[in-house]
Amino acid sequence: MSLGLNANLRGQVETYLSQLSDLVRRGNRLRQLLATEPADASAMAATRVWQEECGVTINQLSGGSKAHWLARSFSESFLVRSADGGAVEGAQPAEIVARLLAVLDGAVASLSGASTCAPSSEAPPLRRFDFVHDPELRPVLEQAYAEARCSLYQADYELALKTFCGILEAIVTDALEHQSPGSMPDSAAPAGKIADWPFETRLAIAEKAGLIRGSCARLPAIARSYREDAHADGGRVQKAAISERDARVTGQVLNVVMRDLNPGR
């Protein structure tokens, strides 16, 4: 009986993974189209249909609960956040598609959680980093990404968030260091080596240079200061609490930035 149940569960997982794969494939096409022709009527119509299908699948995976992290992530993908974290207006269509793709990535990783935590030596990486210029860095990032997803699956949100941030910092630094001469916004760039700039500074300069879009505005405050392990509170030093939402949103932002740096994906 248990074998039948396991087979049934595997069948459901494979069905959802197939649906998600199709949504991701179509979403990548739409994102590229919207990036070049944002006012195209047919692209906008196709995007609305795609968003509705994403919503149906996410609703099924979250069991119809609006409190589920997938449902919350789906809803928040349509919002722009102000500096204090408040919702101020709707995001641009291409940005919404990129955010929804990150949510779909999270759903795929969650469904594949067990295999992610025990990867085969012959299995392909969960995410490829071929767009990274430094070839020695690519396998390190692929392994780190798999470990971050595993930590998230195992509810180790602190390790997941810090690993996601480390990957984000590494790929943005790599992109900045390989900018063509004269393309860096000199007026905003501080002195010194790029690798020595503060984390937030690198993100801001990468955005001004057009390497990435505005997705980093969604980064939780605790992710921005991820290198600081503790903060003062009443004369004592305590670790800041990292929530599931903090870790998941950070992972979603990382996935969007990866698409920004690898637009052909």
BALOBA-1460 file (C-alpha; in Angstrom, 3 decimals):
// residues 265
<rec num="1" residu="m" x="0.000" y="0.000" z="0.000"/>
<rec num="2" residu="s" x="2.757" y="2.416" z="0.913"/>
<rec num="3" residu="l" x="4.473" y="1.714" z="-2.417"/>
<rec num="4" residu="g" x="1.264" y="2.668" z="-4.190"/>
<rec num="5" residu="l" x="1.002" y="5.865" z="-2.195"/>
<rec num="6" residu="n" x="4.638" y="6.706" z="-2.914"/>
<rec num="7" residu="a" x="4.135" y="6.070" z="-6.617"/>
<rec num="8" residu="n" x="1.030" y="8.254" z="-6.572"/>
<rec num="9" residu="l" x="2.935" y="11.049" z="-4.830"/>
<rec num="10" residu="r" x="5.798" y="10.822" z="-7.298"/>
<rec num="11" residu="g" x="3.282" y="10.995" z="-10.120"/>
<rec num="12" residu="q" x="1.752" y="14.176" z="-8.672"/>
<rec num="13" residu="v" x="5.170" y="15.753" z="-8.205"/>
<rec num="14" residu="e" x="6.178" y="14.916" z="-11.779"/>
<rec num="15" residu="t" x="2.922" y="16.389" z="-13.079"/>
<rec num="16" residu="y" x="3.467" y="19.646" z="-11.202"/>
<rec num="17" residu="l" x="7.124" y="19.811" z="-12.250"/>
<rec num="18" residu="s" x="6.036" y="19.423" z="-15.874"/>
<rec num="19" residu="q" x="3.489" y="22.238" z="-15.479"/>
<rec num="20" residu="l" x="6.058" y="24.463" z="-13.803"/>
<rec num="21" residu="s" x="8.649" y="23.735" z="-16.495"/>
<rec num="22" residu="d" x="6.184" y="24.805" z="-19.187"/>
<rec num="23" residu="l" x="5.302" y="27.990" z="-17.279"/>
<rec num="24" residu="v" x="8.988" y="28.839" z="-16.823"/>
<rec num="25" residu="r" x="9.720" y="28.261" z="-20.507"/>
<rec num="26" residu="r" x="6.838" y="30.491" z="-21.597"/>
<rec num="27" residu="g" x="7.657" y="33.090" z="-18.954"/>
<rec num="28" residu="n" x="11.238" y="33.432" z="-20.167"/>
<rec num="29" residu="r" x="9.988" y="34.065" z="-23.701"/>
<rec num="30" residu="l" x="7.516" y="36.676" z="-22.466"/>
<rec num="31" residu="r" x="10.128" y="38.430" z="-20.358"/>
<rec num="32" residu="q" x="12.470" y="38.777" z="-23.323"/>
<rec num="33" residu="l" x="9.629" y="40.057" z="-25.520"/>
<rec num="34" residu="l" x="8.425" y="42.577" z="-22.936"/>
<rec num="35" residu="a" x="11.972" y="43.812" z="-22.400"/>
<rec num="36" residu="t" x="12.213" y="44.804" z="-26.075"/>
<rec num="37" residu="e" x="8.559" y="45.650" z="-26.795"/>
<rec num="38" residu="p" x="6.895" y="46.592" z="-23.476"/>
<rec num="39" residu="a" x="3.796" y="48.055" z="-25.139"/>
<rec num="40" residu="d" x="3.123" y="45.160" z="-27.513"/>
<rec num="41" residu="a" x="-0.583" y="44.355" z="-27.197"/>
<rec num="42" residu="s" x="-0.275" y="40.659" z="-28.045"/>
<rec num="43" residu="a" x="2.582" y="40.242" z="-25.562"/>
<rec num="44" residu="m" x="0.533" y="41.924" z="-22.831"/>
<rec num="45" residu="a" x="-2.443" y="39.674" z="-23.577"/>
<rec num="46" residu="a" x="-0.254" y="36.558" z="-23.506"/>
<rec num="47" residu="t" x="1.285" y="37.755" z="-20.250"/>
<rec num="48" residu="r" x="-2.119" y="38.103" z="-18.599"/>
<rec num="49" residu="v" x="-3.049" y="34.558" z="-19.638"/>
<rec num="50" residu="w" x="0.306" y="33.279" z="-18.373"/>
<rec num="51" residu="q" x="-0.102" y="35.088" z="-15.044"/>
<rec num="52" residu="e" x="-3.547" y="33.561" z="-14.580"/>
<rec num="53" residu="e" x="-2.163" y="30.081" z="-15.250"/>
<rec num="54" residu="c" x="0.663" y="30.749" z="-12.784"/>
<rec num="55" residu="g" x="-1.935" y="31.776" z="-10.212"/>
<rec num="56" residu="v" x="-3.932" y="28.578" z="-10.715"/>
<rec num="57" residu="t" x="-0.851" y="26.387" z="-10.311"/>
<rec num="58" residu="i" x="0.407" y="28.314" z="-7.282"/>
<rec num="59" residu="n" x="-3.034" y="28.095" z="-5.691"/>
<rec num="60" residu="q" x="-3.029" y="24.329" z="-6.171"/>
<rec num="61" residu="l" x="0.472" y="23.948" z="-4.743"/>
<rec num="62" residu="s" x="-0.364" y="26.137" z="-1.738"/>
<rec num="63" residu="g" x="-3.543" y="24.188" z="-1.015"/>
<rec num="64" residu="g" x="-5.709" y="27.260" z="-1.541"/>
<rec num="65" residu="s" x="-4.167" y="28.978" z="1.500"/>
<rec num="66" residu="k" x="-3.313" y="32.659" z="1.061"/>
<rec num="67" residu="a" x="-0.995" y="32.369" z="4.061"/>
<rec num="68" residu="h" x="1.215" y="29.803" z="2.296"/>
<rec num="69" residu="w" x="4.619" y="31.202" z="1.314"/>
<rec num="70" residu="l" x="3.997" y="30.470" z="-2.375"/>
<rec num="71" residu="a" x="0.674" y="32.320" z="-2.363"/>
<rec num="72" residu="r" x="2.227" y="35.278" z="-0.511"/>
<rec num="73" residu="s" x="5.180" y="35.379" z="-2.892"/>
<rec num="74" residu="f" x="2.849" y="35.291" z="-5.881"/>
<rec num="75" residu="s" x="0.810" y="38.250" z="-4.567"/>
<rec num="76" residu="e" x="3.880" y="40.276" z="-3.614"/>
<rec num="77" residu="s" x="5.362" y="39.860" z="-7.084"/>
<rec num="78" residu="f" x="2.929" y="42.481" z="-8.391"/>
<rec num="79" residu="l" x="4.015" y="45.194" z="-5.944"/>
<rec num="80" residu="v" x="6.780" y="47.789" z="-5.820"/>
<rec num="81" residu="r" x="8.175" y="48.471" z="-2.367"/>
<rec num="82" residu="s" x="9.228" y="51.856" z="-1.039"/>
<rec num="83" residu="a" x="12.385" y="52.319" z="1.017"/>
<rec num="84" residu="d" x="10.490" y="51.576" z="4.245"/>
<rec num="85" residu="g" x="9.039" y="48.370" z="2.802"/>
<rec num="86" residu="g" x="5.543" y="49.693" z="2.085"/>
<rec num="87" residu="a" x="3.752" y="48.890" z="-1.166"/>
<rec num="88" residu="v" x="3.487" y="52.003" z="-3.329"/>
<rec num="89" residu="e" x="2.473" y="50.987" z="-6.843"/>
<rec num="90" residu="g" x="2.406" y="48.201" z="-9.398"/>
<rec num="91" residu="a" x="5.630" y="46.947" z="-10.958"/>
<rec num="92" residu="q" x="6.380" y="46.987" z="-14.683"/>
<rec num="93" residu="p" x="5.191" y="43.948" z="-16.704"/>
<rec num="94" residu="a" x="8.692" y="42.611" z="-17.472"/>
<rec num="95" residu="e" x="9.675" y="42.933" z="-13.809"/>
<rec num="96" residu="i" x="6.503" y="41.146" z="-12.700"/>
<rec num="97" residu="v" x="7.262" y="38.292" z="-15.092"/>
<rec num="98" residu="a" x="10.809" y="38.051" z="-13.703"/>
<rec num="99" residu="r" x="9.498" y="37.946" z="-10.138"/>
<rec num="100" residu="l" x="6.917" y="35.304" z="-10.970"/>
<rec num="101" residu="l" x="9.642" y="33.243" z="-12.607"/>
<rec num="102" residu="a" x="11.549" y="33.431" z="-9.317"/>
<rec num="103" residu="v" x="8.434" y="32.197" z="-7.484"/>
<rec num="104" residu="l" x="8.131" y="29.323" z="-9.955"/>
<rec num="105" residu="d" x="11.810" y="28.525" z="-9.372"/>
<rec num="106" residu="g" x="11.069" y="28.336" z="-5.662"/>
<rec num="107" residu="a" x="8.166" y="25.983" z="-6.297"/>
<rec num="108" residu="v" x="10.354" y="23.724" z="-8.446"/>
<rec num="109" residu="a" x="13.094" y="23.682" z="-5.815"/>
<rec num="110" residu="s" x="10.575" y="22.946" z="-3.071"/>
<rec num="111" residu="l" x="9.098" y="20.004" z="-4.990"/>
<rec num="112" residu="s" x="12.613" y="18.758" z="-5.687"/>
<rec num="113" residu="g" x="13.706" y="19.371" z="-2.107"/>
<rec num="114" residu="a" x="14.605" y="15.836" z="-1.194"/>
<rec num="115" residu="s" x="16.833" y="15.320" z="-4.219"/>
<rec num="116" residu="t" x="18.366" y="18.766" z="-3.740"/>
<rec num="117" residu="c" x="19.566" y="17.823" z="-0.267"/>
<rec num="118" residu="a" x="21.145" y="14.603" z="-1.472"/>
<rec num="119" residu="p" x="22.483" y="15.375" z="-4.941"/>
<rec num="120" residu="s" x="24.024" y="12.664" z="-7.070"/>
<rec num="121" residu="s" x="27.576" y="13.242" z="-8.213"/>
<rec num="122" residu="e" x="26.333" y="12.701" z="-11.771"/>
<rec num="123" residu="a" x="23.226" y="14.874" z="-11.459"/>
<rec num="124" residu="p" x="23.196" y="18.242" z="-13.256"/>
<rec num="125" residu="p" x="23.360" y="21.323" z="-10.988"/>
<rec num="126" residu="l" x="20.098" y="22.848" z="-9.802"/>
<rec num="127" residu="r" x="21.161" y="26.142" z="-11.400"/>
<rec num="128" residu="r" x="23.945" y="26.788" z="-13.872"/>
<rec num="129" residu="f" x="26.166" y="29.855" z="-13.646"/>
<rec num="130" residu="d" x="27.578" y="29.860" z="-17.175"/>
<rec num="131" residu="f" x="27.065" y="33.634" z="-17.353"/>
<rec num="132" residu="v" x="29.708" y="34.170" z="-14.644"/>
<rec num="133" residu="h" x="32.968" y="35.305" z="-16.263"/>
<rec num="134" residu="d" x="35.286" y="33.552" z="-13.814"/>
<rec num="135" residu="p" x="35.174" y="29.833" z="-14.795"/>
<rec num="136" residu="e" x="36.639" y="28.729" z="-11.442"/>
<rec num="137" residu="l" x="33.789" y="30.449" z="-9.613"/>
<rec num="138" residu="r" x="30.975" y="28.707" z="-11.509"/>
<rec num="139" residu="p" x="31.087" y="25.266" z="-9.830"/>
<rec num="140" residu="v" x="31.473" y="26.916" z="-6.434"/>
<rec num="141" residu="l" x="28.314" y="28.951" z="-7.005"/>
<rec num="142" residu="e" x="26.400" y="25.935" z="-8.335"/>
<rec num="143" residu="q" x="27.244" y="23.967" z="-5.198"/>
<rec num="144" residu="a" x="26.433" y="26.927" z="-2.943"/>
<rec num="145" residu="y" x="23.045" y="27.376" z="-4.625"/>
<rec num="146" residu="a" x="22.187" y="23.711" z="-4.097"/>
<rec num="147" residu="e" x="23.225" y="23.971" z="-0.442"/>
<rec num="148" residu="a" x="21.153" y="27.126" z="0.043"/>
<rec num="149" residu="r" x="18.064" y="25.414" z="-1.365"/>
<rec num="150" residu="c" x="18.723" y="22.448" z="0.898"/>
<rec num="151" residu="s" x="19.032" y="24.747" z="3.935"/>
<rec num="152" residu="l" x="15.741" y="26.387" z="2.998"/>
<rec num="153" residu="y" x="14.071" y="23.003" z="2.653"/>
<rec num="154" residu="q" x="15.418" y="22.005" z="6.080"/>
<rec num="155" residu="a" x="14.175" y="25.293" z="7.631"/>
<rec num="156" residu="d" x="17.694" y="26.602" z="8.332"/>
<rec num="157" residu="y" x="16.676" y="30.083" z="7.227"/>
<rec num="158" residu="e" x="19.753" y="31.869" z="8.539"/>
<rec num="159" residu="l" x="22.152" y="29.693" z="6.537"/>
<rec num="160" residu="a" x="19.905" y="29.852" z="3.454"/>
<rec num="161" residu="l" x="19.701" y="33.654" z="3.524"/>
<rec num="162" residu="k" x="23.411" y="34.168" z="4.079"/>
<rec num="163" residu="t" x="24.299" y="31.728" z="1.308"/>
<rec num="164" residu="f" x="21.873" y="33.383" z="-1.119"/>
<rec num="165" residu="c" x="23.400" y="36.772" z="-0.251"/>
<rec num="166" residu="g" x="26.915" y="35.458" z="-0.748"/>
<rec num="167" residu="i" x="25.980" y="34.176" z="-4.199"/>
<rec num="168" residu="l" x="24.293" y="37.476" z="-5.049"/>
<rec num="169" residu="e" x="27.352" y="39.427" z="-3.948"/>
<rec num="170" residu="a" x="29.667" y="37.165" z="-5.959"/>
<rec num="171" residu="i" x="27.767" y="37.348" z="-9.253"/>
<rec num="172" residu="v" x="27.229" y="41.113" z="-9.048"/>
<rec num="173" residu="t" x="30.919" y="41.651" z="-8.240"/>
<rec num="174" residu="d" x="31.901" y="39.422" z="-11.172"/>
<rec num="175" residu="a" x="29.647" y="41.410" z="-13.500"/>
<rec num="176" residu="l" x="31.005" y="44.756" z="-12.303"/>
<rec num="177" residu="e" x="34.613" y="43.636" z="-12.631"/>
<rec num="178" residu="h" x="34.036" y="42.639" z="-16.241"/>
<rec num="179" residu="q" x="32.252" y="45.792" z="-17.332"/>
<rec num="180" residu="s" x="33.596" y="47.314" z="-20.531"/>
<rec num="181" residu="p" x="35.796" y="50.424" z="-20.014"/>
<rec num="182" residu="g" x="33.797" y="53.618" z="-19.699"/>
<rec num="183" residu="s" x="30.502" y="51.889" z="-18.905"/>
<rec num="184" residu="m" x="30.813" y="52.293" z="-15.143"/>
<rec num="185" residu="p" x="28.943" y="55.331" z="-13.712"/>
<rec num="186" residu="d" x="32.072" y="57.126" z="-12.415"/>
<rec num="187" residu="s" x="30.131" y="59.754" z="-10.502"/>
<rec num="188" residu="a" x="28.588" y="57.122" z="-8.249"/>
<rec num="189" residu="a" x="31.432" y="54.623" z="-7.998"/>
<rec num="190" residu="p" x="33.594" y="54.900" z="-4.863"/>
<rec num="191" residu="a" x="37.377" y="54.620" z="-4.892"/>
<rec num="192" residu="g" x="39.143" y="51.341" z="-4.343"/>
<rec num="193" residu="k" x="38.658" y="47.807" z="-5.590"/>
<rec num="194" residu="i" x="35.130" y="46.713" z="-6.448"/>
<rec num="195" residu="a" x="35.498" y="43.696" z="-4.140"/>
<rec num="196" residu="d" x="36.117" y="46.118" z="-1.243"/>
<rec num="197" residu="w" x="32.940" y="48.138" z="-1.804"/>
<rec num="198" residu="p" x="30.063" y="47.599" z="0.639"/>
<rec num="199" residu="f" x="27.491" y="45.032" z="-0.462"/>
<rec num="200" residu="e" x="24.732" y="47.622" z="-0.940"/>
<rec num="201" residu="t" x="27.048" y="49.883" z="-2.916"/>
<rec num="202" residu="r" x="27.811" y="47.117" z="-5.391"/>
<rec num="203" residu="l" x="24.109" y="46.447" z="-5.880"/>
<rec num="204" residu="a" x="23.387" y="50.151" z="-6.422"/>
<rec num="205" residu="i" x="26.237" y="50.623" z="-8.912"/>
<rec num="206" residu="a" x="25.241" y="47.488" z="-10.838"/>
<rec num="207" residu="e" x="21.733" y="48.888" z="-11.163"/>
<rec num="208" residu="k" x="22.989" y="52.303" z="-12.307"/>
<rec num="209" residu="a" x="25.266" y="50.610" z="-14.839"/>
<rec num="210" residu="g" x="22.246" y="48.764" z="-16.276"/>
<rec num="211" residu="l" x="23.538" y="45.326" z="-15.344"/>
<rec num="212" residu="i" x="20.545" y="44.564" z="-13.153"/>
<rec num="213" residu="r" x="17.096" y="46.053" z="-12.712"/>
<rec num="214" residu="g" x="15.337" y="47.177" z="-9.566"/>
<rec num="215" residu="s" x="14.660" y="43.777" z="-8.025"/>
<rec num="216" residu="c" x="17.139" y="44.359" z="-5.175"/>
<rec num="217" residu="a" x="14.684" y="46.871" z="-3.712"/>
<rec num="218" residu="r" x="12.808" y="43.814" z="-2.401"/>
<rec num="219" residu="l" x="15.789" y="42.553" z="-0.401"/>
<rec num="220" residu="p" x="14.892" y="42.367" z="3.310"/>
<rec num="221" residu="a" x="16.881" y="44.722" z="5.535"/>
<rec num="222" residu="i" x="18.466" y="41.766" z="7.276"/>
<rec num="223" residu="a" x="19.777" y="40.515" z="3.918"/>
<rec num="224" residu="r" x="21.380" y="43.859" z="3.144"/>
<rec num="225" residu="s" x="23.370" y="43.623" z="6.365"/>
<rec num="226" residu="y" x="23.937" y="39.861" z="6.160"/>
<rec num="227" residu="r" x="27.634" y="40.208" z="6.967"/>
<rec num="228" residu="e" x="26.765" y="41.573" z="10.387"/>
<rec num="229" residu="d" x="26.102" y="38.537" z="12.566"/>
<rec num="230" residu="a" x="24.715" y="40.445" z="15.519"/>
<rec num="231" residu="h" x="23.268" y="43.746" z="16.670"/>
<rec num="232" residu="a" x="23.211" y="45.560" z="19.985"/>
<rec num="233" residu="d" x="20.024" y="45.375" z="22.020"/>
<rec num="234" residu="g" x="19.843" y="46.859" z="25.506"/>
<rec num="235" residu="g" x="23.570" y="46.540" z="26.054"/>
<rec num="236" residu="r" x="23.581" y="42.886" z="24.991"/>
<rec num="237" residu="v" x="24.593" y="41.451" z="21.653"/>
<rec num="238" residu="q" x="21.981" y="39.213" z="20.096"/>
<rec num="239" residu="k" x="21.595" y="37.542" z="16.741"/>
<rec num="240" residu="a" x="18.967" y="39.067" z="14.503"/>
<rec num="241" residu="a" x="16.104" y="36.689" z="13.782"/>
<rec num="242" residu="i" x="15.836" y="35.529" z="10.174"/>
<rec num="243" residu="s" x="12.387" y="34.417" z="9.107"/>
<rec num="244" residu="e" x="11.304" y="31.998" z="6.422"/>
<rec num="245" residu="r" x="9.981" y="34.927" z="4.418"/>
<rec num="246" residu="d" x="13.346" y="36.748" z="4.667"/>
<rec num="247" residu="a" x="15.156" y="33.723" z="3.261"/>
<rec num="248" residu="r" x="12.634" y="33.009" z="0.507"/>
<rec num="249" residu="v" x="12.419" y="36.621" z="-0.716"/>
<rec num="250" residu="t" x="16.225" y="36.803" z="-0.781"/>
<rec num="251" residu="g" x="16.305" y="33.658" z="-2.902"/>
<rec num="252" residu="q" x="13.695" y="35.115" z="-5.239"/>
<rec num="253" residu="v" x="15.701" y="38.336" z="-5.656"/>
<rec num="254" residu="l" x="18.799" y="36.271" z="-6.425"/>
<rec num="255" residu="n" x="16.920" y="34.375" z="-9.144"/>
<rec num="256" residu="v" x="15.729" y="37.624" z="-10.738"/>
<rec num="257" residu="v" x="19.263" y="39.057" z="-10.717"/>
<rec num="258" residu="m" x="20.552" y="35.846" z="-12.284"/>
<rec num="259" residu="r" x="18.099" y="36.364" z="-15.125"/>
<rec num="260" residu="d" x="19.175" y="39.997" z="-15.459"/>
<rec num="261" residu="l" x="22.809" y="38.911" z="-15.836"/>
<rec num="262" residu="n" x="21.893" y="36.057" z="-18.159"/>
<rec num="263" residu="p" x="19.107" y="37.486" z="-20.358"/>
<rec num="264" residu="g" x="19.226" y="34.576" z="-22.804"/>
<rec num="265" residu="r" x="18.197" y="32.090" z="-20.107"/>
